[in-house]
Amino acid sequence: MSADAAPVHARGLVKRYDDVTAVAGVDLTVQAGDVYGYLGPNGAGKTTVLRMLLGLIRPTAGEARLFGRDPLVDGARALEGVAGFVEEPRFYPYLTGRKNLELLAALDGHGAQGRIGEALDIVEMTDRQNHKVGGYSHGMRQRLGVAAALLRKPKLLLLDEPATGLDPAGMRDMRALVARLSSEGTTVLLSSHLMPEVEELCNRVAIVRAGRIVYEGDLISLRARAGGHWRLRTTGDDEALRVLRAQRGLTAVEREADTPSAAGALRFEGDEAAVAALSVALVESGVGLLELTPVRATLEDVFFTLTEDAAEEPAPPPTTAADDAGALAA
C-alpha cells in the first residue's frame, strides 16, 4: 500500500454487456479523509462501478486503483485496508450474527477475532448477536454488514446504499455511524440516492447520469453552483413588484407559486448589495416588509437538474469544482 496514493483512483472505467453500456467512462478520485458521496438514480451504474473498484468484475476499459494497487493484478493484496459491501451484505441465515462474524474474522485474521465485540457494540447489535440472522430485519442485516467491515479496521470503507430499507431511526443511526468512522480517520465512499444523507455527511460528491459523471467536486462548490433566489413578502405586493422591476441588479422577478407556504410571496434573484438597496427602496415607497429571506437550492434540486432526461439525452462532459471556480467484508 502506497502511503501517498489516493484511497480510490479510477480513470476511464467502462463496462459493456453486449449492446448495453452500463458505465461509460467514469473517473473518480477519493482522497484520504473524504466522505465521498457517489450519487445517481437507480440504474445509473453506481453498483457496477463499485464492483469494478473491488475487482469483482472486470472493466471493459479503464483502470481502478485502491491505495495505488490494481485488484485485477494484485488480487487480495489490493484489498488490504479496504472493507464494505455491495448491494447488501450476505450472511448464513441459520447461524447467529456473532457466529457469522467469527467465521469472517477467522478468514481475515490479523486480530479480527478480538474486534468482534467492539464492532457489535459500535453498530448497536450486541443484544442480538446470539440470534440467528434469518430472523434479522433488513436494517439489522445492514448494521451487521457494517460490523463485518469494521473487523478489518478499514482505512477505506465502501458502502452501497447503506440506509436503503431502514426506518427513520435506522437512517439516523447509520448517518451517525458514518460520521463517527470519518471522525476517527476512515475514508468513506458512500453510494446513495438519498440526498439528505449525502448532504449531511459528505464533503465531496460525484453525480452520475446514464453511466457518466456529470459533476465531481466538493459539496460547497456544488451548492454555490446551484445558486438560489430571494423570497419577499410585503404589505403591498403590486407596489413591491413595481419596485422590484425598477431596481437595478435584480432578475427573474415573479410571483411564487400559489401554495400555502408561499401565499402572497414574490421571488427574485440578485446579490446582497442589490437586495440591500431594494429594502431601502421598498421603505421609501411606503411598502412594509414582512419577509425577505434567501432560499438556497438544495442538493436534491441540483441532482434533478443534472440527472433529468437521462434516457433522452446523452450525458454531457463532467463539470468540476475547478470549472465552477474559473459484498466485501473480509
HELIX and SHEET records of a PDB file:
HELIX    1   1 LYS A   46  LEU A   53  1                                   8    
HELIX    2   2 PRO A   71  ASP A   74  1                                   4    
HELIX    3   3 GLY A   75  LEU A   79  5                                   5    
HELIX    4   4 GLY A   97  ASP A  108  1                                  12    
HELIX    5   5 ALA A  112  ARG A  115  5                                   4    
HELIX    6   6 ILE A  116  ILE A  122  1                                   7    
HELIX    7   7 THR A  126  ARG A  128  5                                   3    
HELIX    8   8 VAL A  133  GLY A  135  5                                   3    
HELIX    9   9 HIS A  138  LEU A  150  1                                  13    
HELIX   10  10 PRO A  168  SER A  183  1                                  16    
HELIX   11  11 MET A  195  LEU A  201  1                                   7    
HELIX   12  12 LEU A  219  ALA A  226  1                                   8    
HELIX   13  13 ASP A  237  ALA A  246  1                                  10    
HELIX   14  14 PRO A  260  ALA A  262  5                                   3    
HELIX   15  15 GLU A  272  GLU A  284  1                                  13    
HELIX   16  16 LEU A  299  THR A  307  1                                   9    
HELIX   17  17 ALA A  321  ALA A  325  1                                   5    
SHEET    1   A 3 VAL A  20  VAL A  30  0                                        
SHEET    2   A 3 VAL A   8  TYR A  17 -1                                        
SHEET    3   A 3 ALA A  61  ARG A  65 -1                                        
SHEET    1   B 7 VAL A  82  PHE A  85  0                                        
SHEET    2   B 7 LEU A 156  ASP A 160  1                                        
SHEET    3   B 7 THR A 187  SER A 192  1                                        
SHEET    4   B 7 VAL A  35  LEU A  39  1                                        
SHEET    5   B 7 ARG A 204  ARG A 209  1                                        
SHEET    6   B 7 ARG A 212  ASP A 218 -1                                        
SHEET    7   B 7 THR A 319  THR A 320  1                                        
SHEET    1   C 4 THR A 251  ARG A 255  0                                        
SHEET    2   C 4 LEU A 266  GLU A 269 -1                                        
SHEET    3   C 4 GLY A 228  THR A 234 -1                                        
SHEET    4   C 4 LEU A 289  ARG A 296 -1                                        
END                                                                             
